Amino acid sequence: MVGGREDNQDRCAVAVSEHAALLVVVDGMGGHADGALAAETAQKLLVEAFWHTPQPLFDPLGFLHLTLGRVHEAVVKLGAALPLEQRPRATCAVCLVQGDSAYWAHIGDSRVYLVRRGRIAERTRDHSHVEFLIREGLISEEQAQAHPMRNFVECCVGGESLLPEMSITGRRRLEGGDVLLVCSDGLWGALDDEALARPWSKPGETLGDALGGLAKRAVAAGGPGADNTTGVALRWLGTS
């Protein structure tokens, strides 16, 4: 959903095959030239890699690591002729679901959430100074909402040629009814964990309804300067 920005540099995708599913959100960094192009390039390469890899994937973690590395190299090439501060950049989060398991990875502050029985069971930890302060117990999640450096990320796709820090999970076994949410900071930044976890279990509400409702709330909470809000979600129903 478009917020109060002049353009939308977010991109997202869902790819579903007989044996696996891929959820992708990429957030072009608005302060850098061609953030939208960086996001679009990253999204396209991630989805293409998924479709060109034999499934079920033999090595999901290796797939995530190698593909994100290739994505970074491609986005770096987009800005090779530009001064460093003007090069296209993006943050991204990716979740791969295969069998009864999920594997995810992220760079920057786009996030993956695992929602289980109405609560957030797990989420990715941003590559940011504010996340470091939370992890060290120096500030709370609530204090982070108003921290002046809350939008400052320490690594991203693109920019410098050096491979950025990327966080890749091990295998996460899923339970029936689990929801996986992949989203940009425009969604999670305006809502607390309770708000993000609540709508998925409402009777008669689809994933689309829940996601759309969250996006509207996030944009409303952000006011006139609200960030663009992007997310994709998957509910794992369990094995038959």
Secondary structure, 3 states (H helix, E strand, C coil): CCCCCCCCCEEEEEEECCCEEEEEEEEECCCCCCHHHHHHHHHHHHHHHHHCCCCCCCCHHHHHHHHHHHHHHHHHHHCCCCCHHHCCEEEEEEEEEECCEEEEEEECCCEEEEEECCEEEEECCCCEHHHHHHHCCCCCHHHHCCCCCCCCECCCEECCCCCCCCEECCCEECCCCCEEEEECHHHHCCCCHHHHHCHHHCCCCCHHHHHHHHHHHHHHHHHHHCCCCCEEEEECCCCC
